[in-house]
Amino acid sequence: MGPAKISYASLILCLFSTALVFWPSTATPQNDKIPTEVMDRADARGAVLVLVGLNVAWTVESSLSESGIATQRNAIDGAQNRLLSELSGTRYRIIRRYDAIPAIALEVGPDALAVLKKSDSVTNVLPDRPVKPAASDVITEGLPSARSVEATGSAGVVPAELFAEATTTGAVLVLVGLKTPWRPEGPLSVEMVHAQREAIAAAQNYLLTELADTSYRITRRYQIIPGIALEVGLDALRVLARSAAVTNVLRDRPALPLQ
């Protein structure tokens, strides 16, 4: 017998099985807005770097007209300003304001985190990367060095062969699993389906913000499963390997031609 063929549906299921986290019966979107690790780090260190997703309707700019882009960027700017007004009187510092993606990077203390958790302007909060990895943290072939893997705990997130292929060809198609609470929509209420889809979109937006200065292209955005399909270069793969938003990365297949 020859090797068993794996369907594309099975590949998708494999990708997202590691991200499968069931909502507890008492869960609300607000309860899951800030990971416990972020709260603990802020309490221990007095402040933490975070990337804050903003509650703004968002579409990839390549699909918008010039006026649509301007309108969307104004909405993002307005949401940022409203959030900063809410944070008045707390410990925070602006690290980076984004114009094309609904997010803002901040350094915040525990008091500011408490505001973020309650804010209707915020979709989610994830730990941010302090700086880009130094060149010395990556071996010449483009594979993560032992030191960078040990420092980031990213071993296994991106298979080594994807780094090798991106180094050789310049880009590779990948399916990226995202770290967000998820369960099949069938048993969920309408409200929970809406909340889950918003969380997936926020996780996608967060990851795209992390990839802002790298070589990447969106090939598919998923609505009901926590993931996104991308074409990425070596620099983007390095970000995926370190991202707190990523559970795992698998090779994607090219889109099938129309019959």
N, C-alpha and C positions, 0 to 999 in steps of 0.2 A: 504494500500500500504506500502511496505517496504521502507527503506531508499534508496535514489538514489545512484547508484554506480558511483564513480568518476574514470574516465580512467586515466592511467598513463600519457597520453599526457596532460590531464587537470592539473595534478599535476605539470608537467614541466612548463606549461603556468602560473600557479599560482605563482610558484617560481620566474619566471623572469619578471612577470608583474610589480613588484615594481622596477625593474631595467630598465624599458623601458624609454629611453631618446632619443628623436629624434634628429638626426643631423640637425643643422640649414643649410640653403642653402649655407652659406659661410664658413662652418666649414672645417678645415683641420686637419690632425693628429697632427700637431705642436701646433695648437691653444688649443687642449684639453690635451696636454702633462702634464701640471701642473695645479692641481685644484686651483681655486681662493683662497680657504681657506689657502693653503700653502703660496701663494704669500703674502696674507694679514698678516699672522702670522709672516713671515720673516720681513715685513716692520715694524710691530708693536714692535717686540722683538729684531730685529737685526740679528736673526739666527733661524733656524728651523731644526729639525731632519727629514730626509727624507730617503726613500728607493727608489733607482733609478734602474729601469729596463733597461737592456742593449740590444742593437740590435745584438744579437748573436743567430744563429740557435741552438735550444736546444731540447734535447730528454731526457726523464727520464732515469737515468743511469742504472736502472735495465734491460733495454732493449738493452744496449750497450755492446760491447766487451771491454776488458781491454784497448786495443789500442784506441777504440772509446771514452772511458771515458777520457783517457789522452789527446786526440786531442780536445775534447770538453772543458775540463778544461783549456787547453792552450789558447783556443779561448776566454774563459771568462776572464782569466788573462790579455790577450792582450787588450781586450775591456776596462777593468778597467784602465789599464795603459794609454791608449789613452785618456780616459775621464779625468783622473787626470792631464794629460799634458794640456788638454784644459782649465782646471780650474786654471792653474798656474796664479798667480797674483790676484786671487779672495779670498774671505774669505770662507774657508771650512776646515773641519776636518774629517778624516776617522774614522768612528765608527766601521765598520766591513766589511771585504772583504770576499765574498763567493766564494767557489771554485766549487761547484756542481750545482749552480743555477746562471743564468746571471743577477746578481744584485750587488749593493754595497750600504751600508748604510753610510750616511754622515750627518754632521751638516753643513749647508750652510747659507750664507748671501744672501741678494737680488742680489748682483752682480754675485754670483755663480749660482743662480737660472736662471738668464738671460742667462748664458752660457748653462745650462742644457736644457733650452727651445729651443735653436737653434741647439743643437748638434745632428748630425746624429747618434751618438753612443747611444742615449737615446730613449727608447720607451715610457716611462712614469715615472712620479714622484709622489709618494704618501707619506702622512705623516707617519712617523715611530713611533712605540711605544717606549718611553724612557727606560722603564724597565719592567720586568715581574711583574704582580700583586703580591702583598704581600699575604701571606697565610691568614692574617687577613681580607683581602678584600673578602674572599669567606667563606660562612658558612660551617659548618662541613659536611653537606649532599652534598656539591659540587655545590649548587645553588648560583648564584651571590647575594651578600648582597645588601641591599638598598644603602649603601655607594658607592659600586663599580658601580652600575647601574647609580646612580646620577652623578658620576664623569665621566663616559664614555659615557653616553647617549645611552647605548646598550640595553635598555629595549625592549623586543619583538624580537630582532634579532635571538636569540636562544630560542625556547620554553622550559619552565621549565621541561617538561617531558623528554626532551632529556638529560638534566643534570642528572635527577634521574635515567634514564636507563643506562647512561654511568657509573654512580656511582655503580650501581648494577651489570651490566654485564661486565664492563671494556671497552666496545666500542659500537658504534652505527653507522649505515649507514645514511649518510646525503646528501642532495643536497644543495649546497651553491650558492646563487646568488651573482654575482660580480658587483661592481659599475664601469661601463664603458659605454660610449655612445653606444646605440644599436638601431637598427630598423630591421625589416624583410629584408632579402637580395633581395627579388623580385624587388623592385623599384630602387635598388642601381646600380650605375655604377660598372664596373669591378674594377676600382681603389678604390672605396669606400668599396666594399666587401673585397678587400685585406687589406685595412687599418683597417676595423672593426675587421677582424679576427686576425690581428696582435695585436690590442688593447686587445682583449679577451685573447690571449695567454700571453700577458704581465701581465694582471691582475691575471691570474692563477699563473704565475711564482712568482709574488709578494706575493700572499697568501702562496704559498709553502715555500717561504723564511721565512715568519712569523712563519710558522709551523715547521721550521727546527729542533727545539729542543723538539718537542712533539711527542706523539704517534699517527701516522696517516698512512693511506694507500690510494693511488689513486685507485678508482674503474672505473672512466670514466672521460676523458677530453673532453669537448664539443668544437667544432670548430666554430659553427655558432650561438650559444647562449651564453650569458655571465654567465657561471657557471662552476662548477666542482663537481663531485660526489666523496665522500670520506668515508672511515671508520675511525672514530676518537675516541680517548680516551678522558677522562675528561679534561686533560690538553689542548688538542687541541680545545675542545669546548670553553674553557675559552678564548683562543686566538681569535676564531671566533667571540665571543660575543663582543670583544673589537676592532676588526679590522676595519680600515677605508675603507678597500676594499670590505667589505661584506654588502650586502643589507638585506638578510634574509637567514634563514637556515630552511630546512624542512626535515622530516624523509624520507629516501629513502627506496626502497624495494630491497630485494635480487634479483640478476640476475635470470631470468627464465631459467629452464633447457632446453637443446636442445631437440626438438621433434624427 
